[in-house]
Amino acid sequence: RGVPRDAALVLDSLALEVGPQQGPEDGGLAGSPRAGKTSQRRRNERNEREQKRSLRISMQIDSLRAMLERSGYDVKPSKFNILTSVAQYMNQLQARNQELQVERAELQRVRAAVDMAPRGRALDVDYAHVFLHASVAMALAGLDGRLTECNSLFEACTSATREDLLDLTIFNLVHPEELEALFKEVSLMLHGDLRRGPLAMDKRMRLRGGETARLLLTLIPDEAHRPGFFHLGLQCSPPPDPGAVAPPRPPPPPPGPRL
């Protein structure tokens, strides 16, 4: 059977390691005792060199086989199969390297196009105004758990004033049945890895009148990925404002004709 071209090249390179077979010795007169001893000594030296070369080649082939097996190849123990599999593996690596070069060039082209694209104008947003007037009940708390700010919807949902809320901590707001778990989770959050972003947990919040609401507590990191502050998001429907003006009632329908 034919040998693949790459495998043949590998076999040729190993053949160079073995070296060409030498012909009969030419030293001395044929049949003389001295010439016979010299010829025998040279043959012994040549055989010893060939045995060392053969051992080195076998060790290299064993190393190639181990490399193939680590790469997931199921290789037969014959030298021909090992060298053929090495040539195939090299071809696969070369093909994959060419694919990676094409992908890298495409990625660089996309990055260059993005860098040349015009930048959008940054929005001039008053985030404090957005926080105070958002349609989501929100509050902020320091790392000690004490509330530092809240918006109007948070006041409405809790039926408490801003001044009263700023005297409380997140531990006053969470349902008593979840306080023990809250202490443990807050400790874990403060010692957690914030390099991937904020850490959050979901708890029940106790409202006035015995009702409960879902409270999402998020630890926001600072620019150095250290604990910065807590953000509280409350999911609830605020009670109706007693001072609000009721919508006008529709006029009564006109009376029907008398019989």
C-alpha positions in Angstrom: 0.0 0.0 0.0 1.1 3.5 -0.7 2.5 5.8 2.1 1.0 9.3 2.5 3.4 12.0 1.3 3.7 13.7 4.8 4.2 10.3 6.4 6.9 9.4 3.8 8.7 12.7 4.7 8.7 11.7 8.3 9.9 8.3 7.5 12.7 9.7 5.4 13.8 12.0 8.2 13.9 9.1 10.6 15.9 7.1 7.9 18.5 9.8 8.0 18.8 9.2 11.7 19.5 5.5 11.1 22.0 6.3 8.2 22.8 4.3 5.1 23.7 0.6 5.3 27.5 0.2 4.9 29.0 -2.4 2.6 31.7 -4.9 3.6 34.8 -3.8 5.2 37.8 -3.2 2.9 40.6 -3.0 5.4 43.6 -5.5 5.1 44.1 -8.5 2.9 41.3 -10.9 2.5 41.8 -14.0 4.7 44.6 -12.5 6.9 44.0 -12.9 10.7 44.8 -9.2 11.3 42.3 -8.1 8.7 39.7 -10.4 10.1 40.0 -9.0 13.6 39.9 -5.4 12.3 36.8 -6.2 10.3 35.0 -7.8 13.2 35.8 -4.9 15.5 34.4 -2.4 13.0 31.3 -4.5 12.6 30.8 -4.6 16.3 31.2 -0.8 16.6 28.8 -0.3 13.7 26.2 -2.6 15.3 26.5 -0.8 18.6 26.0 2.6 16.9 23.0 1.2 15.0 21.5 -0.1 18.2 21.8 3.3 19.9 20.2 5.0 16.9 17.4 2.5 16.9 16.8 3.0 20.6 16.6 6.8 20.1 14.2 6.4 17.2 12.0 4.1 19.2 11.9 6.6 22.1 10.9 9.4 19.7 8.1 7.4 18.2 6.9 6.4 21.7 6.9 10.1 22.6 4.9 10.9 19.4 2.4 8.1 20.2 1.9 9.5 23.8 1.3 13.0 22.3 -1.3 11.6 19.9 -3.1 9.7 22.7 -3.2 12.9 24.8 -4.8 14.6 21.8 -7.6 12.0 21.7 -6.2 9.8 18.9 -6.6 6.0 19.1 -3.3 4.9 17.5 -2.2 1.4 16.7 1.2 0.5 18.1 2.9 0.0 14.7 5.5 2.6 13.7 3.8 3.2 10.3 0.4 4.0 11.9 2.0 6.3 14.4 3.9 8.3 11.8 0.9 8.4 9.5 -1.3 9.7 12.4 1.4 12.3 13.2 1.3 13.6 9.6 -2.5 13.8 9.7 -2.4 15.6 13.0 0.1 18.1 11.7 -2.2 18.8 8.7 -5.1 19.4 11.0 -3.1 21.8 13.1 -2.0 23.7 10.0 -5.5 23.9 8.7 -6.8 25.2 12.0 -4.0 27.7 12.2 -5.0 29.1 8.8 -8.7 29.3 10.0 -7.6 31.2 13.1 -5.5 33.7 11.0 -8.6 34.4 8.9 -10.8 34.9 12.0 -8.2 37.2 13.5 -8.0 39.3 10.4 -11.8 39.5 10.3 -11.9 40.5 14.0 -9.3 43.2 13.4 -11.3 44.5 10.4 -14.5 44.7 12.5 -12.6 46.5 15.4 -11.2 49.0 12.9 -14.7 49.7 11.5 -16.0 50.2 15.0 -13.2 52.6 15.9 -13.9 54.6 12.8 -17.6 54.8 13.4 -18.9 58.1 14.8 -19.6 58.1 18.5 -23.1 58.9 19.8 -23.5 61.9 21.9 -23.6 61.1 25.7 -27.0 61.9 27.3 -27.0 64.6 29.8 -29.1 62.8 32.5 -29.9 63.9 36.0 -29.8 60.4 37.6 -30.8 61.8 41.0 -34.0 63.1 39.4 -34.6 59.8 37.7 -34.2 57.9 41.0 -36.5 60.2 42.9 -39.3 60.1 40.3 -39.0 56.6 38.9 -42.1 54.4 38.7 -40.3 51.8 40.8 -40.0 52.0 44.6 -36.3 52.3 45.3 -34.0 53.1 48.2 -30.3 53.2 49.0 -28.5 52.0 52.0 -24.9 52.1 53.3 -22.8 49.1 54.0 -24.0 49.2 57.6 -27.5 48.6 56.3 -28.8 52.1 57.2 -31.0 53.7 54.6 -29.5 56.9 53.1 -32.1 57.8 50.4 -35.5 56.7 49.0 -37.9 57.9 46.4 -41.5 59.0 46.7 -42.9 55.6 45.6 -40.9 53.8 48.3 -42.5 56.1 50.8 -45.9 55.4 49.4 -45.5 51.7 49.4 -44.2 51.6 53.0 -46.7 54.2 54.2 -43.8 56.0 55.9 -42.1 59.4 55.4 -38.6 59.8 54.2 -37.5 61.0 57.6 -38.8 57.9 59.3 -37.3 55.6 56.7 -33.8 57.1 57.0 -33.9 56.1 60.7 -34.2 52.4 59.7 -31.9 49.7 58.4 -32.5 47.0 55.9 -32.8 44.6 58.9 -35.8 46.6 60.2 -37.5 46.2 56.8 -37.0 42.5 56.1 -39.6 40.0 57.4 -38.5 38.6 60.8 -38.6 35.0 59.5 -35.8 35.9 57.0 -33.6 37.9 59.3 -31.2 35.1 60.2 -30.7 34.2 56.5 -30.3 37.9 55.7 -27.4 38.3 58.1 -25.5 35.4 56.6 -26.1 36.4 53.0 -25.1 40.0 53.6 -21.9 38.8 55.1 -21.2 36.6 52.1 -22.0 39.4 49.7 -19.6 41.8 51.5 -16.8 39.2 51.2 -17.8 38.0 47.7 -16.2 38.6 44.3 -17.6 41.8 42.8 -15.4 41.9 39.7 -18.1 40.3 37.6 -20.8 42.7 38.7 -23.3 43.3 41.5 -24.5 40.6 43.9 -28.3 40.4 44.6 -30.7 38.5 46.8 -34.5 38.3 47.0 -36.3 38.8 50.4 -39.7 39.5 51.8 -40.3 42.9 53.2 -42.8 43.6 56.0 -45.3 46.4 55.4 -47.7 48.1 57.7 -50.9 46.2 58.2 -49.2 42.8 58.1 -48.8 42.7 54.3 -45.6 41.6 52.6 -43.8 42.6 49.4 -40.9 41.3 47.4 -37.6 43.2 48.1 -34.6 42.8 45.8 -31.5 43.8 47.7 -28.4 44.4 45.5 -24.8 45.1 46.5 -23.4 47.7 44.1 -19.5 47.7 43.8 -17.5 50.9 43.4 -15.0 51.6 40.6 -12.4 49.4 42.3 -14.8 46.5 42.5 -15.1 46.9 46.3 -18.5 46.9 48.1 -20.0 50.4 47.6 -23.7 50.5 48.7 -26.9 48.6 48.8 -29.8 49.2 46.3 -33.3 48.3 47.4 -36.0 47.6 44.8 -39.5 47.1 46.2 -42.3 45.5 44.2 -45.6 46.7 45.5 -48.7 48.6 44.6 -48.9 51.8 46.6 -52.1 52.4 48.5 -54.5 55.0 47.1 -53.9 58.6 48.1 -56.8 59.7 50.3 -56.2 63.3 49.2 -56.5 62.6 45.5 -59.6 63.9 43.8 -61.9 61.1 42.6 -62.7 61.1 38.9 -66.1 62.5 38.0 -68.9 60.0 37.7 -70.5 59.7 34.3 -73.9 61.4 34.0 -77.0 59.2 34.5 -78.7 58.0 31.4 -81.8 60.1 30.3 -85.1 58.8 31.5 -87.0 56.7 29.1 -90.4 57.8 27.6 -93.4 57.5 29.9 -96.1 55.1 28.8 
